[in-house]
Amino acid sequence: MVARLGRPVLERRRPPPRGSRHTNPALADTYQRIVEESERAARTREDRIDAARRIWREGFVAEEILASLARPVPDGSGGQHRGLLCGGDLAAWRANYEEPVSLTYADHTVHKTGPWGQGPVFLQQLRLAEALGIGDLDTFSAEFAHRVTEAAKLAFADREAWYGDPVFVDVPLTELLGEAYAEQRAALVDGGVSTELRPGSPDGDRPFVPGPYLAGETPLDRLSGEPTASRGVGQRGDTCHLDIVDAAGNMVSATPSGGWLHTSPVIESLGFPLGTRGQMFWLDPRSPSVVAPGKRPRTTLSPTLVTRGGEAVLALGTPGGDQQDQWTFTCFLRIMHAGMNLQEAIDAPMFHGNSFPSSFYPREMAPGELVVEPRLGVQAMVDLERRGHRVVVADDWSLGRLAAVARDPATGELRAGADPRACQGYAAGR
């Protein structure tokens, strides 16, 4: 790479060769300027951090972003349009803390994001697991995969019907996570396979039911902006996930992802692309996640923290779009009920369903489709097909990008595991 006019430019317009150095002087200049301006503006560390945030919201960073957004750019419609953000949007934004949504399960408390994300889906699945007795099943069996998949369909249908930014939407979360509601919903799960999208009515209101956007039959489905795992067996790119624990018991689970290079507008003068999670808004006014000024899109980003007796004991998660709260959920059940250590639970054969709308345009769904790794076993796959699942056999070691850390409160021992799939995950300690 060489820098011209502060911008990174590819030499001879070709990708850099393997083993060469890839530099981004524009981004380095951006960070350096933020440091210098914040140091001039304040003396203490806390005040300098606040100053740096103001620079992002109202200073030169915001100015460059707004200048870029003022220029029309091509989009999926085939035309050119300007961005929707304005200076007031940037200036009004603040990072904040919020209480997680939590649920007690098997003497542990599981903490997830609020319903502005899909995190409570994991908790709804836990309630359904209790009602269906999933914890008593062999986690490698067809019965386990069947009940987990059918329960997930119900929870994800509720995601479409009810989840949205709680600042704008009255999400009936207490009812959705209630034991009585889970018992009612669990009664819908039997030995057969559902191909319907069946949200419930926890507060008596009529749920939003999106149209059947069937895979392969949806207009413009080739223009999907989804960056992550495909509905079938492929992998086109992905989010990031990390879990961290220290000797004092502090634990972090984070899924930091906001944009992807191949569809995100790059602010060349700053050296980075804009986040594009706004694509996850709905345009249907009936949806609780319909686009609105100042509203957060309902993302798929879904880290997981687990405590016991008030102490952090487990953090886990994965990239994977709509698969995040399917892969992580199955891994969690194997840790809790099958006596597996972190690495064993991560390595175990994985599966996921596609019977609900994708969070990404064009929101395809494939009713009855169940994607499995063949290591689940021929007999289990035959049994699943006999029940009515449309089994799609993926490659071995292809479903999941899981990571996890744990701490034993009694001994202080720290543990970690990372997914060998795609050769992208690492577990490290010091």
BANUFI-98883 format. One line per 8 residues: number of its first residue (from 1); their letters; for each residue y, z, x of C-alpha. Coordinates in nm, 2 decimals, always signed. Example, Ala and Ser with C-alpha at 12.3 -4.5 7.8 and 13.67 -1.06 7.14 Angstrom:
# BANUFI-98883
1) as) -0.45,+0.78,+1.23  -0.11,+0.71,+1.37;
***
This chain:
# BANUFI-98883
1) mvarlgrp) +0.00,+0.00,+0.00  +0.36,-0.06,+0.11  +0.68,+0.07,-0.06  +0.95,-0.17,-0.17  +1.26,-0.04,-0.35  +1.09,+0.30,-0.40  +0.79,+0.14,-0.58  +0.42,+0.12,-0.47;
9) vlerrrpp) +0.33,-0.25,-0.43  -0.02,-0.38,-0.35  -0.04,-0.57,-0.03  -0.12,-0.94,-0.09  -0.15,-0.84,-0.46  -0.51,-0.73,-0.40  -0.68,-0.39,-0.45  -0.69,-0.19,-0.12;
17) prgsrhtn) -1.02,-0.22,+0.07  -1.27,+0.06,+0.06  -1.20,+0.33,+0.31  -0.83,+0.24,+0.33  -0.54,+0.48,+0.24  -0.38,+0.45,-0.10  -0.03,+0.58,-0.11  +0.22,+0.64,-0.39;
25) paladtyq) +0.57,+0.68,-0.24  +0.75,+0.67,-0.57  +0.55,+0.97,-0.70  +0.60,+1.16,-0.37  +0.98,+1.09,-0.40  +0.98,+1.22,-0.75  +0.81,+1.55,-0.66  +1.03,+1.60,-0.35;
33) riveeser) +1.35,+1.55,-0.56  +1.23,+1.79,-0.82  +1.16,+2.05,-0.55  +1.50,+2.00,-0.39  +1.70,+2.01,-0.71  +1.52,+2.31,-0.85  +1.57,+2.50,-0.52  +1.95,+2.42,-0.53;
41) aartredr) +1.97,+2.54,-0.89  +1.80,+2.88,-0.86  +1.69,+3.15,-0.61  +1.38,+3.32,-0.76  +1.04,+3.15,-0.80  +1.05,+3.20,-1.18  +1.40,+3.05,-1.22  +1.31,+2.75,-0.99;
49) idaarriw) +1.01,+2.68,-1.22  +1.24,+2.69,-1.52  +1.48,+2.45,-1.34  +1.19,+2.21,-1.26  +1.09,+2.21,-1.62  +1.45,+2.13,-1.73  +1.45,+1.84,-1.48  +1.15,+1.70,-1.66;
57) regfvaee) +1.31,+1.75,-2.01  +1.67,+1.66,-1.94  +1.72,+1.56,-1.57  +1.65,+1.25,-1.38  +1.28,+1.24,-1.48  +1.38,+1.23,-1.85  +1.65,+0.97,-1.78  +1.40,+0.74,-1.61;
65) ilaslarp) +1.14,+0.78,-1.89  +1.40,+0.70,-2.15  +1.52,+0.40,-1.96  +1.17,+0.27,-1.95  +1.11,+0.34,-2.32  +1.42,+0.14,-2.40  +1.26,-0.18,-2.27  +1.02,-0.35,-2.52;
73) vpdgsggq) +0.67,-0.37,-2.39  +0.36,-0.55,-2.53  +0.12,-0.36,-2.74  -0.21,-0.41,-2.93  -0.04,-0.59,-3.22  +0.04,-0.89,-2.99  +0.41,-0.82,-3.01  +0.66,-0.62,-2.81;
81) hrgllcgg) +0.80,-0.28,-2.92  +1.01,+0.00,-2.79  +0.87,+0.35,-2.75  +0.92,+0.61,-3.02  +1.04,+0.90,-2.80  +1.41,+0.97,-2.77  +1.62,+1.20,-2.55  +1.62,+1.47,-2.82;
89) dlaawran) +1.24,+1.47,-2.83  +1.22,+1.53,-2.45  +1.50,+1.79,-2.45  +1.35,+2.00,-2.73  +1.00,+2.02,-2.59  +0.88,+2.35,-2.45  +0.54,+2.46,-2.30  +0.41,+2.76,-2.48;
97) yeepvslt) +0.13,+3.01,-2.51  -0.08,+3.04,-2.83  -0.37,+3.26,-2.94  -0.71,+3.08,-2.93  -0.93,+3.04,-3.23  -1.23,+3.27,-3.18  -1.56,+3.35,-3.33  -1.83,+3.60,-3.24;
105) yadhtvhk) -2.18,+3.46,-3.18  -2.49,+3.64,-3.04  -2.28,+3.93,-2.90  -2.04,+3.69,-2.73  -1.69,+3.57,-2.84  -1.63,+3.20,-2.81  -1.26,+3.09,-2.78  -1.14,+2.74,-2.86;
113) tgpwgqgp) -0.81,+2.55,-2.92  -0.64,+2.56,-3.25  -0.69,+2.28,-3.51  -0.43,+2.06,-3.34  -0.74,+1.97,-3.13  -1.10,+1.94,-3.22  -1.19,+2.28,-3.07  -1.27,+2.46,-3.40;
121) vflqqlrl) -1.55,+2.20,-3.46  -1.75,+2.39,-3.19  -1.70,+2.71,-3.39  -1.80,+2.55,-3.72  -2.12,+2.43,-3.55  -2.19,+2.79,-3.43  -2.16,+2.91,-3.79  -2.39,+2.64,-3.91;
129) aealgigd) -2.64,+2.72,-3.62  -2.65,+3.08,-3.75  -2.72,+2.96,-4.11  -2.98,+2.71,-4.00  -3.16,+2.93,-3.75  -3.11,+2.68,-3.47  -3.11,+2.95,-3.21  -3.48,+3.01,-3.28;
137) ldtfsaef) -3.59,+2.65,-3.21  -3.72,+2.49,-2.89  -3.41,+2.32,-2.75  -3.62,+2.02,-2.63  -3.77,+1.96,-2.98  -3.70,+1.69,-3.23  -3.63,+1.97,-3.49  -3.36,+2.11,-3.27;
145) ahrvteaa) -3.19,+1.77,-3.21  -3.22,+1.70,-3.58  -3.06,+2.02,-3.70  -2.79,+2.01,-3.43  -2.70,+1.65,-3.52  -2.69,+1.70,-3.90  -2.48,+2.02,-3.86  -2.24,+1.83,-3.63;
153) klafadre) -2.19,+1.56,-3.90  -2.07,+1.82,-4.14  -1.84,+1.99,-3.89  -1.69,+1.66,-3.77  -1.64,+1.54,-4.13  -1.43,+1.86,-4.18  -1.24,+1.77,-3.87  -1.13,+1.44,-4.02;
161) awygdpvf) -1.05,+1.60,-4.36  -0.86,+1.91,-4.25  -0.75,+1.93,-3.89  -0.40,+1.87,-3.78  -0.10,+2.04,-3.61  -0.08,+2.38,-3.79  +0.30,+2.38,-3.76  +0.29,+2.09,-4.00;
169) vdvpltel) -0.04,+2.13,-4.19  -0.19,+2.42,-4.37  -0.54,+2.41,-4.22  -0.78,+2.64,-4.41  -0.93,+2.76,-4.09  -1.04,+3.11,-4.21  -1.24,+2.94,-4.49  -1.38,+2.67,-4.26;
177) lgeayaeq) -1.51,+2.94,-4.02  -1.64,+3.17,-4.29  -2.00,+3.26,-4.32  -2.01,+3.19,-4.69  -1.88,+2.84,-4.64  -2.13,+2.78,-4.36  -2.42,+2.89,-4.58  -2.29,+2.65,-4.85;
185) raalvdgg) -2.27,+2.36,-4.60  -2.60,+2.44,-4.43  -2.78,+2.39,-4.77  -2.70,+2.02,-4.73  -2.92,+1.99,-4.42  -3.28,+1.92,-4.48  -3.56,+1.71,-4.32  -3.38,+1.38,-4.38;
193) vstelrpg) -3.08,+1.21,-4.23  -2.74,+1.18,-4.39  -2.54,+0.86,-4.34  -2.24,+0.98,-4.54  -1.92,+1.14,-4.43  -1.93,+1.47,-4.63  -1.63,+1.70,-4.57  -1.63,+2.02,-4.77;
201) spdgdrpf) -1.36,+2.18,-4.99  -1.33,+2.53,-4.85  -1.01,+2.61,-5.04  -1.09,+2.40,-5.35  -0.85,+2.12,-5.25  -0.97,+1.76,-5.24  -1.05,+1.66,-4.88  -0.92,+1.35,-4.70;
209) vpgpylag) -1.21,+1.11,-4.66  -1.13,+0.81,-4.43  -1.27,+0.47,-4.50  -1.60,+0.35,-4.34  -1.49,+0.18,-4.02  -1.82,+0.05,-3.92  -1.90,-0.04,-3.56  -1.89,-0.41,-3.50;
217) etpldrls) -1.73,-0.48,-3.84  -1.39,-0.33,-3.78  -1.10,-0.57,-3.74  -0.95,-0.57,-3.39  -1.23,-0.34,-3.27  -1.22,-0.50,-2.92  -0.86,-0.37,-2.88  -0.98,-0.01,-2.89;
225) geptasrg) -0.77,+0.22,-2.67  -1.05,+0.46,-2.61  -1.08,+0.55,-2.24  -1.40,+0.74,-2.25  -1.77,+0.71,-2.34  -1.85,+0.42,-2.57  -2.01,+0.47,-2.91  -2.34,+0.36,-2.76;
233) vgqrgdtc) -2.46,+0.41,-2.41  -2.19,+0.28,-2.18  -1.91,+0.45,-1.99  -1.57,+0.29,-1.94  -1.37,+0.57,-1.78  -1.30,+0.93,-1.88  -1.10,+1.24,-1.91  -1.11,+1.53,-1.65;
241) hldivdaa) -1.24,+1.88,-1.69  -1.25,+2.18,-1.46  -1.36,+2.54,-1.48  -1.26,+2.81,-1.24  -1.35,+3.18,-1.19  -1.24,+3.42,-0.92  -1.38,+3.75,-0.79  -1.15,+3.95,-1.01;
249) gnmvsatp) -1.29,+3.79,-1.32  -1.00,+3.57,-1.40  -1.14,+3.25,-1.56  -0.99,+2.92,-1.66  -1.13,+2.63,-1.86  -0.91,+2.32,-1.88  -0.94,+1.96,-2.00  -0.62,+1.80,-1.86;
257) sggwlhts) -0.59,+1.44,-1.98  -0.30,+1.26,-2.14  -0.32,+0.90,-2.05  -0.52,+0.63,-1.87  -0.39,+0.36,-1.64  -0.53,+0.05,-1.81  -0.34,+0.11,-2.14  -0.06,+0.34,-2.04;
265) pvieslgf) +0.30,+0.23,-1.96  +0.38,+0.31,-1.60  +0.73,+0.44,-1.51  +0.75,+0.25,-1.19  +1.05,+0.44,-1.05  +0.87,+0.77,-1.09  +0.52,+0.66,-0.99  +0.32,+0.78,-1.29;
273) plgtrgqm) +0.21,+0.66,-1.64  +0.31,+0.82,-1.97  +0.05,+1.01,-2.16  -0.07,+0.81,-2.46  -0.25,+1.07,-2.68  -0.01,+0.96,-2.96  -0.25,+0.68,-3.02  -0.48,+0.94,-3.19;
281) fwldprsp) -0.24,+0.99,-3.48  -0.34,+0.84,-3.81  -0.11,+0.61,-4.01  -0.28,+0.69,-4.34  -0.04,+0.93,-4.51  -0.33,+1.12,-4.67  -0.46,+1.23,-4.33  -0.36,+1.58,-4.20;
289) svvapgkr) -0.32,+1.41,-3.86  -0.07,+1.14,-3.99  +0.21,+1.07,-3.74  +0.53,+1.26,-3.78  +0.84,+1.35,-3.57  +0.77,+1.65,-3.34  +0.40,+1.67,-3.44  +0.11,+1.70,-3.20;
297) prttlspt) -0.17,+1.45,-3.23  -0.52,+1.59,-3.30  -0.68,+1.54,-2.96  -1.04,+1.56,-2.85  -0.96,+1.78,-2.55  -1.18,+2.09,-2.59  -1.23,+2.35,-2.32  -1.44,+2.65,-2.39;
305) lvtrggea) -1.41,+3.02,-2.28  -1.66,+3.29,-2.36  -1.61,+3.66,-2.34  -1.84,+3.96,-2.39  -1.70,+4.31,-2.43  -1.36,+4.18,-2.36  -1.46,+4.03,-2.02  -1.48,+3.66,-1.94;
313) vlalgtpg) -1.84,+3.56,-1.88  -1.86,+3.18,-1.92  -1.63,+2.88,-1.91  -1.76,+2.53,-1.97  -1.66,+2.18,-2.09  -1.68,+1.81,-2.03  -1.49,+1.49,-2.06  -1.62,+1.26,-2.33;
321) gdqqdqwt) -1.39,+1.21,-2.63  -1.57,+1.29,-2.95  -1.88,+1.38,-2.75  -1.72,+1.68,-2.59  -1.80,+1.93,-2.87  -2.15,+1.79,-2.90  -2.26,+1.79,-2.54  -2.09,+2.13,-2.47;
329) ftcflrim) -2.24,+2.28,-2.78  -2.60,+2.18,-2.69  -2.55,+2.31,-2.34  -2.42,+2.64,-2.47  -2.72,+2.69,-2.70  -2.95,+2.62,-2.41  -2.78,+2.88,-2.20  -2.77,+3.14,-2.49;
337) hagmnlqe) -3.12,+3.09,-2.63  -3.35,+2.91,-2.38  -3.29,+3.13,-2.09  -3.16,+2.85,-1.87  -2.92,+2.89,-1.59  -2.60,+2.68,-1.58  -2.75,+2.40,-1.38  -3.07,+2.38,-1.59;
345) aidapmfh) -2.87,+2.37,-1.91  -2.65,+2.09,-1.77  -2.94,+1.89,-1.63  -3.14,+1.91,-1.95  -3.18,+1.58,-2.16  -2.88,+1.53,-2.38  -2.80,+1.35,-2.71  -2.51,+1.30,-2.95;
353) gnsfpssf) -2.44,+1.14,-3.29  -2.19,+0.87,-3.39  -2.19,+0.93,-3.77  -1.82,+1.01,-3.80  -1.50,+0.82,-3.72  -1.40,+0.80,-3.36  -1.08,+0.98,-3.27  -0.96,+0.65,-3.11;
361) ypremapg) -0.85,+0.33,-3.27  -1.01,+0.15,-3.45  -1.20,+0.47,-3.55  -1.54,+0.32,-3.56  -1.84,+0.51,-3.69  -2.21,+0.43,-3.68  -2.38,+0.61,-3.97  -2.72,+0.75,-3.88;
369) elvveprl) -2.69,+0.66,-3.51  -2.83,+0.91,-3.26  -2.79,+0.84,-2.89  -3.05,+1.01,-2.67  -3.16,+1.02,-2.31  -3.53,+0.92,-2.28  -3.61,+1.24,-2.09  -3.61,+1.40,-2.44;
377) gvqamvdl) -3.96,+1.26,-2.47  -4.13,+0.98,-2.66  -4.28,+1.21,-2.92  -3.94,+1.37,-3.00  -3.78,+1.02,-3.03  -4.06,+0.90,-3.26  -4.02,+1.21,-3.47  -3.64,+1.16,-3.49;
385) errghrvv) -3.69,+0.80,-3.60  -3.95,+0.91,-3.86  -3.69,+1.14,-4.01  -3.44,+0.85,-4.05  -3.23,+0.87,-3.73  -3.13,+0.53,-3.59  -3.22,+0.62,-3.23  -3.04,+0.44,-2.95;
393) vaddwslg) -3.20,+0.51,-2.61  -2.95,+0.55,-2.34  -3.01,+0.55,-1.97  -3.15,+0.87,-1.82  -2.88,+1.09,-1.67  -2.60,+0.91,-1.87  -2.49,+1.14,-2.15  -2.25,+1.42,-2.04;
401) rlaavard) -2.01,+1.51,-1.77  -2.05,+1.89,-1.80  -1.92,+2.17,-1.57  -1.95,+2.54,-1.61  -1.88,+2.87,-1.43  -2.00,+3.22,-1.51  -1.95,+3.58,-1.40  -2.19,+3.87,-1.43;
409) patgelra) -1.97,+4.16,-1.53  -2.23,+4.41,-1.40  -2.26,+4.27,-1.05  -1.95,+4.05,-1.02  -2.18,+3.76,-0.91  -2.01,+3.42,-0.96  -2.21,+3.11,-1.06  -2.13,+2.75,-1.11;
417) gadpracq) -2.30,+2.43,-1.22  -2.19,+2.06,-1.23  -2.33,+1.75,-1.39  -2.50,+1.50,-1.16  -2.44,+1.23,-1.41  -2.21,+0.95,-1.28  -2.19,+1.14,-0.95  -1.84,+1.27,-1.04;
425) gyaagr) -1.89,+1.64,-1.09  -1.89,+1.91,-0.82  -1.95,+2.29,-0.81  -1.80,+2.47,-0.51  -1.74,+2.83,-0.41  -1.59,+3.03,-0.13;
***
